[in-house]
Amino acid sequence: MYAYNLLVSCGWNCFAAIGEVKDLLNKFGDAEAVVEQTKARGIIGVKTKLDAREVINLVREEFKANPLSINFAVKWLPIDRWCKANIDDMKRVVIELKERINRGDRWMMEVEKRRYTEMHREEIIKELAPLIEEKVDLKNPDKILHVEIIDGYAGFAVLRPDEIFSIAKE
């Protein structure tokens, strides 16, 4: 099972991005972070002692101060929980995390699948979305339930839109 608390997207050759992520985390105060290529091409797994959401804020501040300081690590995403990528385990995690979507929050679900063929994205959404009773808003959600499936494991995060860093959106 993965222990990553951050996933970072990069080009298919992750070597330069891994160095960039290590340098940034070292600058932010974690010289011992685990930063490695996952089984999915273009996805780096990160296990840092730092708060993953705070890392997103620090990356955004770094990028705003010096846009050329981040070239290869193009998207940063916190992960709250991992489980096996079977529907029963995934449902248990959603039930556990759904309390992070407050009463009255509008929300949406994002599902990314990499090296996983057991279920289609739409099937996963159809199984998991009914577990959350708040109103869905696909254009302007207060919270995003992000599901990242890599090989046989699913990572979950309940995030505000600003808790994801993407160079494309900055």
FIFIRO-747555 format. One line per field, with one value per residue: residue number from 1; residue in three letters; x, y, z of N, C-alpha, C in turn. Coordinates in Angstrom, 1 decimal, decimal comma, padded with zeros to 4 digits, always signed. Example, Ala and Ser with C-alpha at 12.3 -4.5 7.8 and 13.67 -1.06 7.14 Angstrom:
nr = [1; 2]
rest = [ala; ser]
nx = [+013,2; +012,8]
ny = [-005,7; -002,2]
nz = [+007,8; +007,1]
cax = [+012,3; +013,7]
cay = [-004,5; -001,1]
caz = [+007,8; +007,1]
cx = [+013,2; +012,9]
cy = [-003,3; +000,0]
cz = [+007,8; +007,9]
# end
This chain:
nr = [1; 2; 3; 4; 5; 6; 7; 8; 9; 10; 11; 12; 13; 14; 15; 16; 17; 18; 19; 20; 21; 22; 23; 24; 25; 26; 27; 28; 29; 30; 31; 32; 33; 34; 35; 36; 37; 38; 39; 40; 41; 42; 43; 44; 45; 46; 47; 48; 49; 50; 51; 52; 53; 54; 55; 56; 57; 58; 59; 60; 61; 62; 63; 64; 65; 66; 67; 68; 69; 70; 71; 72; 73; 74; 75; 76; 77; 78; 79; 80; 81; 82; 83; 84; 85; 86; 87; 88; 89; 90; 91; 92; 93; 94; 95; 96; 97; 98; 99; 100; 101; 102; 103; 104; 105; 106; 107; 108; 109; 110; 111; 112; 113; 114; 115; 116; 117; 118; 119; 120; 121; 122; 123; 124; 125; 126; 127; 128; 129; 130; 131; 132; 133; 134; 135; 136; 137; 138; 139; 140; 141; 142; 143; 144; 145; 146; 147; 148; 149; 150; 151; 152; 153; 154; 155; 156; 157; 158; 159; 160; 161; 162; 163; 164; 165; 166; 167; 168; 169; 170]
rest = [met; tyr; ala; tyr; asn; leu; leu; val; ser; cys; gly; trp; asn; cys; phe; ala; ala; ile; gly; glu; val; lys; asp; leu; leu; asn; lys; phe; gly; asp; ala; glu; ala; val; val; glu; gln; thr; lys; ala; arg; gly; ile; ile; gly; val; lys; thr; lys; leu; asp; ala; arg; glu; val; ile; asn; leu; val; arg; glu; glu; phe; lys; ala; asn; pro; leu; ser; ile; asn; phe; ala; val; lys; trp; leu; pro; ile; asp; arg; trp; cys; lys; ala; asn; ile; asp; asp; met; lys; arg; val; val; ile; glu; leu; lys; glu; arg; ile; asn; arg; gly; asp; arg; trp; met; met; glu; val; glu; lys; arg; arg; tyr; thr; glu; met; his; arg; glu; glu; ile; ile; lys; glu; leu; ala; pro; leu; ile; glu; glu; lys; val; asp; leu; lys; asn; pro; asp; lys; ile; leu; his; val; glu; ile; ile; asp; gly; tyr; ala; gly; phe; ala; val; leu; arg; pro; asp; glu; ile; phe; ser; ile; ala; lys; glu]
nx = [+000,9; +000,5; +002,2; +002,2; +001,7; +001,4; +000,9; +002,5; +002,4; +004,1; +006,1; +006,6; +009,2; +010,5; +012,7; +014,0; +011,9; +011,7; +014,1; +013,5; +011,3; +012,4; +014,3; +012,7; +011,2; +013,2; +014,0; +011,7; +011,9; +012,1; +014,3; +014,5; +012,4; +010,6; +010,7; +009,6; +009,3; +006,1; +004,2; +002,8; +003,3; +004,6; +003,7; +004,6; +005,3; +005,1; +006,3; +006,2; +007,2; +006,1; +003,0; +000,8; -001,0; -000,1; +002,3; +001,4; +000,6; +003,1; +004,4; +002,9; +003,4; +006,1; +006,2; +004,8; +006,5; +008,8; +008,5; +010,0; +011,1; +009,8; +009,5; +009,1; +007,6; +004,5; +001,9; +000,5; -000,8; -002,5; -002,9; -005,1; -005,9; -005,2; -006,3; -007,0; -007,9; -010,6; -014,1; -015,5; -013,6; -013,0; -015,5; -015,7; -013,7; -014,6; -016,9; -015,7; -014,3; -016,3; -017,3; -015,8; -016,8; -018,8; -022,1; -024,2; -022,2; -021,2; -020,2; -017,9; -016,8; -013,7; -012,1; -009,2; -007,6; -005,0; -003,2; -005,1; -007,8; -010,1; -012,6; -014,7; -014,3; -016,8; -018,4; -017,2; -017,7; -020,5; -020,9; -019,7; -020,5; -023,3; -022,9; -022,5; -024,4; -024,6; -025,1; -024,3; -021,9; -020,5; -019,2; -018,4; -017,4; -017,4; -015,9; -013,8; -013,9; -011,3; -010,2; -007,6; -006,4; -004,0; -002,5; -003,2; -004,2; -006,0; -006,0; -007,3; -008,6; -010,1; -010,7; -010,4; -010,8; -008,5; -006,5; -005,1; -002,3; -001,6; +000,4; -000,7; -003,1; -002,4]
ny = [-001,2; +002,2; +005,0; +007,6; +011,1; +013,1; +013,6; +014,1; +015,5; +015,1; +015,3; +012,4; +011,5; +011,5; +012,2; +014,9; +016,2; +014,9; +015,6; +018,4; +018,4; +017,3; +019,3; +021,5; +020,6; +020,2; +022,9; +023,8; +022,6; +019,8; +017,6; +014,8; +013,7; +011,2; +010,7; +009,6; +007,8; +006,5; +003,5; +004,4; +006,1; +009,4; +010,2; +011,1; +009,9; +011,2; +011,2; +013,1; +014,7; +017,1; +019,1; +018,2; +020,0; +022,5; +022,4; +022,7; +025,4; +026,6; +025,8; +027,2; +029,9; +030,0; +029,6; +031,9; +033,9; +033,3; +032,2; +030,6; +028,8; +026,4; +024,0; +021,4; +019,8; +019,8; +019,6; +019,4; +017,5; +016,9; +013,8; +012,1; +009,5; +006,1; +003,1; -000,4; -000,8; -001,7; -001,9; -002,1; -001,4; +001,2; +002,4; +002,4; +004,2; +006,6; +006,9; +007,4; +009,8; +011,6; +013,3; +015,6; +017,1; +019,7; +020,3; +021,7; +022,4; +022,5; +020,1; +018,0; +015,1; +013,8; +011,5; +009,7; +007,3; +005,1; +002,6; +000,7; -001,4; -002,6; -001,4; +001,0; +004,6; +006,0; +004,0; +003,8; +006,4; +006,2; +004,3; +005,5; +008,2; +008,4; +008,1; +010,5; +013,1; +015,8; +018,7; +018,4; +020,1; +020,8; +022,8; +024,9; +024,0; +023,7; +021,8; +019,2; +015,8; +013,9; +011,1; +009,0; +006,5; +004,1; +001,5; -001,1; +000,4; +003,0; +006,4; +009,0; +012,2; +015,0; +018,1; +021,7; +023,7; +025,4; +023,9; +022,4; +022,5; +023,7; +024,4; +025,1; +026,3; +028,4]
nz = [+000,0; -000,8; +000,8; +000,3; +000,7; -001,0; -004,5; -007,5; -010,7; -013,8; -016,8; -018,9; -018,5; -015,6; -014,2; -014,0; -012,7; -010,3; -009,0; -008,9; -007,2; -004,8; -004,2; -003,7; -001,5; +000,3; +000,6; +001,8; +004,3; +004,6; +004,2; +004,1; +002,6; +000,9; -002,5; -005,4; -008,5; -009,4; -010,3; -012,3; -015,3; -015,4; -012,9; -009,7; -006,5; -003,3; +000,0; +002,7; +005,7; +006,1; +006,3; +003,8; +002,6; +003,3; +002,0; -000,6; -000,5; -000,1; -002,4; -004,3; -003,5; -004,0; -006,8; -007,6; -006,7; -008,2; -011,1; -012,8; -011,2; -011,0; -013,2; -014,1; -012,3; -012,6; -011,5; -008,3; -005,7; -002,7; -000,8; +001,3; +002,2; +001,6; +000,0; -000,9; -004,3; -004,6; -004,8; -002,3; -000,3; -001,2; -000,9; +001,9; +002,6; +001,5; +003,0; +005,5; +004,9; +004,1; +006,0; +005,8; +003,9; +004,3; +005,7; +003,4; +001,7; -001,7; -004,0; -005,9; -007,7; -008,7; -010,7; -011,4; -013,3; -013,5; -014,9; -014,2; -014,6; -013,8; -013,3; -015,0; -015,1; -014,9; -013,6; -011,1; -010,1; -010,1; -008,1; -005,8; -005,5; -004,5; -001,8; -000,6; +000,5; +000,0; -002,2; -005,6; -007,6; -010,5; -011,7; -009,9; -007,3; -003,7; -002,4; -003,4; -004,1; -004,6; -006,4; -006,9; -008,7; -008,8; -010,3; -008,2; -006,1; -004,4; -003,9; -001,9; -001,5; +000,1; -000,9; -001,0; -003,9; -004,1; -002,9; -004,5; -006,6; -009,8; -012,5; -015,0; -014,2; -012,7]
cax = [+000,0; +001,2; +002,1; +002,4; +000,7; +001,3; +001,2; +003,0; +002,4; +005,2; +006,2; +006,9; +010,6; +010,3; +014,0; +014,1; +010,8; +012,0; +015,0; +012,9; +010,5; +013,3; +014,9; +011,7; +010,8; +014,4; +013,9; +010,6; +012,2; +012,1; +015,4; +014,4; +011,2; +010,7; +010,2; +009,9; +008,4; +005,2; +004,1; +002,1; +004,3; +004,3; +003,2; +005,6; +004,8; +005,9; +006,0; +006,9; +006,8; +005,3; +001,6; +000,7; -001,8; +000,9; +003,3; +000,7; +000,7; +004,5; +004,7; +002,2; +004,1; +007,4; +005,9; +004,4; +007,8; +009,8; +007,8; +011,0; +011,6; +009,0; +009,4; +008,8; +006,6; +003,4; +000,6; +000,7; -002,1; -002,5; -003,7; -005,5; -006,0; -005,0; -006,9; -007,0; -008,8; -011,8; -015,2; -015,9; -012,7; -013,2; -016,7; -015,4; -012,9; -015,5; -017,8; -014,8; -013,9; -017,4; -017,6; -015,0; -017,7; -019,7; -023,5; -024,4; -021,1; -021,4; -019,0; -017,8; -015,8; -012,7; -011,5; -008,1; -007,2; -003,8; -002,8; -006,2; -008,8; -011,2; -013,9; -014,6; -014,4; -018,2; -018,8; -016,7; -018,5; -021,9; -020,9; -019,2; -021,2; -024,5; -022,6; -022,4; -025,7; -024,7; -025,4; -023,2; -021,7; -019,4; -018,5; -017,8; -017,6; -016,6; -015,0; -013,5; -013,5; -010,4; -009,9; -006,5; -006,2; -002,7; -002,3; -004,2; -004,5; -006,8; -005,7; -008,4; -008,5; -011,2; -009,9; -010,9; -010,1; -007,2; -005,6; -004,4; -001,5; -001,4; +001,0; -001,7; -004,2; -001,8]
cay = [+000,0; +003,5; +005,9; +009,0; +012,1; +014,0; +013,1; +015,2; +015,1; +015,6; +014,6; +010,9; +011,3; +012,2; +012,5; +016,3; +016,6; +014,3; +016,6; +019,7; +018,2; +017,2; +020,6; +022,4; +020,1; +020,6; +024,3; +024,0; +022,0; +018,3; +017,0; +013,4; +013,3; +010,2; +011,2; +008,5; +007,5; +005,5; +002,6; +005,2; +007,1; +010,8; +010,5; +011,0; +009,8; +011,9; +011,1; +014,2; +015,0; +018,4; +019,0; +018,3; +021,2; +023,6; +022,3; +023,3; +026,8; +027,0; +025,7; +028,3; +031,1; +029,9; +029,9; +033,4; +034,7; +032,9; +031,2; +029,7; +027,8; +025,1; +023,7; +020,0; +019,3; +020,7; +019,6; +018,9; +017,1; +016,1; +012,6; +011,9; +008,1; +005,1; +001,8; -001,2; -000,3; -002,5; -001,0; -002,1; -000,6; +002,6; +002,9; +002,6; +005,4; +007,7; +007,1; +008,0; +011,1; +012,5; +014,4; +016,8; +017,9; +020,2; +020,5; +022,9; +022,5; +021,9; +019,2; +017,3; +014,0; +013,6; +010,1; +009,5; +005,9; +004,8; +001,2; +000,1; -001,7; -003,3; -000,6; +002,3; +005,8; +006,2; +003,0; +004,2; +007,5; +005,7; +003,6; +006,3; +009,5; +008,4; +008,0; +011,9; +013,6; +017,2; +019,0; +018,3; +021,3; +020,4; +024,0; +025,8; +023,3; +024,1; +020,7; +018,1; +014,5; +013,4; +009,7; +008,7; +005,0; +003,7; +000,1; -001,7; +001,2; +004,2; +007,5; +009,8; +013,5; +015,9; +019,3; +022,9; +023,9; +026,0; +023,0; +021,7; +023,4; +023,3; +025,5; +025,5; +027,2; +029,6]
caz = [+000,0; -000,8; +002,0; -000,2; +001,1; -002,2; -005,8; -008,4; -012,1; -014,6; -018,1; -018,8; -018,0; -014,3; -013,5; -013,7; -011,8; -009,0; -008,5; -008,6; -006,0; -003,7; -003,9; -003,1; -000,2; +001,2; +000,9; +002,8; +005,6; +004,7; +003,4; +004,0; +002,0; -000,1; -003,7; -006,3; -009,6; -009,2; -011,4; -013,4; -015,9; -015,2; -011,6; -008,7; -005,2; -002,3; +001,4; +003,4; +007,1; +006,1; +006,0; +002,4; +002,1; +003,5; +000,9; -001,8; -000,3; -000,3; -003,9; -005,0; -003,2; -004,7; -008,2; -007,8; -006,5; -009,2; -012,0; -013,5; -010,2; -011,2; -014,6; -014,4; -011,4; -013,0; -010,7; -006,9; -005,2; -001,5; -000,6; +002,7; +002,6; +000,6; +000,2; -002,1; -005,3; -004,8; -004,5; -000,9; +000,4; -001,6; -000,2; +003,3; +002,7; +001,2; +004,2; +006,5; +004,6; +003,7; +007,0; +005,5; +003,1; +005,3; +005,4; +002,6; +000,7; -003,0; -004,2; -007,1; -007,7; -009,8; -010,7; -012,3; -013,2; -014,2; -014,8; -013,5; -015,6; -013,2; -013,4; -015,7; -014,3; -014,6; -012,7; -009,8; -009,7; -009,8; -006,8; -004,7; -005,3; -003,7; -000,4; -000,1; +000,3; -000,3; -003,6; -006,6; -008,4; -011,3; -012,2; -008,9; -006,0; -002,4; -002,1; -004,5; -003,7; -005,7; -006,3; -007,8; -008,7; -009,5; -010,2; -007,4; -004,9; -004,6; -003,0; -001,8; -000,8; +000,1; -001,1; -001,6; -005,2; -003,9; -002,3; -005,6; -007,4; -011,2; -013,3; -016,0; -013,6; -012,0]
cx = [+000,9; +001,1; +002,3; +001,3; +000,6; +001,6; +001,5; +003,0; +003,5; +005,2; +006,6; +008,3; +010,6; +011,6; +014,2; +013,1; +011,1; +013,0; +014,4; +012,0; +011,3; +013,9; +013,9; +011,3; +012,0; +014,3; +012,8; +010,8; +012,1; +013,1; +015,3; +013,1; +011,5; +010,0; +010,6; +008,9; +007,4; +005,1; +003,4; +003,1; +003,7; +003,7; +004,3; +004,9; +005,7; +005,4; +006,8; +006,3; +006,0; +003,9; +001,4; +000,0; -000,9; +001,9; +002,7; +000,8; +002,1; +004,9; +004,1; +003,0; +005,5; +007,2; +005,5; +005,6; +008,8; +009,2; +008,8; +011,5; +010,9; +008,8; +008,8; +007,7; +005,3; +002,1; +000,9; -000,7; -001,9; -003,3; -003,9; -005,4; -005,8; -005,8; -006,6; -008,1; -009,9; -012,9; -015,6; -014,9; -012,8; -014,4; -016,4; -014,6; -013,8; -016,4; -017,0; -014,5; -015,1; -017,7; -016,8; -015,7; -018,8; -021,1; -023,6; -023,3; -021,6; -020,1; -019,0; -016,7; -015,0; -012,2; -010,5; -007,7; -006,0; -003,4; -003,9; -007,4; -010,0; -012,6; -013,6; -014,8; -015,9; -018,8; -018,4; -017,5; -019,9; -022,0; -020,6; -020,1; -022,4; -024,2; -022,5; -023,7; -025,8; -024,8; -024,2; -023,1; -020,4; -018,6; -017,8; -018,0; -016,8; -015,6; -014,9; -013,2; -012,6; -010,1; -008,8; -006,2; -004,9; -002,5; -003,5; -004,6; -005,2; -006,4; -006,9; -008,0; -009,8; -010,6; -010,8; -010,2; -008,7; -006,1; -004,9; -003,6; -001,3; -000,8; +000,0; -002,8; -003,6; -001,6]
cy = [+001,2; +004,2; +007,3; +009,9; +013,2; +013,2; +014,3; +014,7; +015,8; +014,9; +013,1; +010,6; +012,2; +012,6; +013,9; +016,7; +016,1; +015,2; +017,9; +019,5; +018,1; +018,5; +021,5; +021,9; +020,4; +022,0; +024,6; +023,4; +020,5; +017,7; +015,5; +012,9; +012,2; +010,7; +010,2; +008,3; +006,4; +004,5; +003,3; +006,2; +008,5; +011,2; +010,2; +010,9; +010,4; +011,6; +012,1; +014,3; +016,3; +018,1; +019,2; +019,5; +022,4; +023,6; +022,9; +024,8; +027,3; +026,9; +026,9; +029,7; +031,1; +030,2; +031,3; +034,2; +034,5; +031,9; +030,3; +028,7; +026,4; +024,9; +022,3; +019,3; +020,1; +020,7; +018,9; +018,7; +016,3; +014,8; +012,4; +010,5; +007,3; +003,8; +000,9; -000,7; -001,3; -001,7; -001,0; -001,3; +000,9; +003,2; +003,3; +003,9; +006,6; +008,0; +007,8; +009,4; +012,1; +013,5; +015,6; +017,6; +018,4; +020,3; +021,8; +023,1; +021,9; +021,2; +018,6; +016,1; +014,0; +012,2; +010,0; +008,1; +005,8; +003,3; +000,4; -000,2; -002,4; -002,7; +000,6; +003,4; +006,1; +005,2; +003,4; +005,4; +007,1; +005,0; +004,5; +007,6; +009,5; +008,4; +009,4; +012,6; +015,1; +017,4; +019,0; +019,6; +021,1; +021,6; +024,8; +025,1; +023,9; +023,1; +019,8; +016,8; +013,9; +011,9; +009,4; +007,2; +004,7; +002,3; -000,5; -000,9; +002,5; +005,2; +008,5; +011,1; +014,3; +017,3; +020,5; +023,1; +024,5; +025,1; +022,1; +022,8; +022,9; +024,6; +026,0; +026,5; +028,4; +030,7]
cz = [+000,0; +000,5; +001,6; +000,3; +000,0; -003,4; -006,7; -009,8; -012,8; -016,0; -017,9; -018,3; -016,7; -013,6; -013,1; -012,6; -010,4; -008,3; -008,1; -007,3; -004,7; -003,3; -003,2; -001,7; +000,8; +001,6; +001,9; +004,1; +005,7; +003,7; +003,3; +003,3; +001,0; -001,4; -004,8; -007,4; -009,2; -010,4; -012,6; -014,0; -015,7; -013,9; -010,6; -007,4; -004,2; -000,9; +002,2; +004,8; +007,2; +005,9; +004,5; +001,9; +002,3; +002,4; -000,4; -001,7; -000,6; -001,8; -004,6; -004,7; -003,9; -006,2; -008,4; -007,7; -007,6; -010,1; -012,6; -012,5; -010,3; -012,6; -015,0; -013,6; -011,6; -012,2; -009,4; -006,3; -003,8; -001,5; +000,9; +003,1; +001,4; +001,0; -001,0; -003,0; -005,6; -004,3; -003,0; -000,1; +000,1; -001,0; +001,2; +003,5; +002,4; +002,4; +005,3; +006,2; +004,3; +004,7; +006,7; +004,5; +004,0; +004,8; +004,6; +001,6; -000,6; -003,3; -005,6; -006,9; -008,9; -009,7; -011,8; -012,2; -014,0; -013,9; -014,0; -014,5; -015,1; -013,4; -014,2; -014,7; -013,9; -013,6; -011,3; -009,3; -009,3; -008,5; -005,6; -004,4; -004,5; -002,2; +000,2; -000,5; -000,1; -001,8; -004,5; -007,4; -009,2; -011,8; -011,1; -007,5; -004,9; -002,1; -003,3; -003,8; -004,8; -005,4; -007,3; -007,7; -009,5; -009,2; -009,3; -006,2; -005,3; -003,5; -003,1; -001,1; -001,0; +000,2; -001,5; -002,9; -005,1; -003,2; -003,3; -006,4; -008,8; -011,9; -014,3; -015,5; -012,9; -013,1]
# end
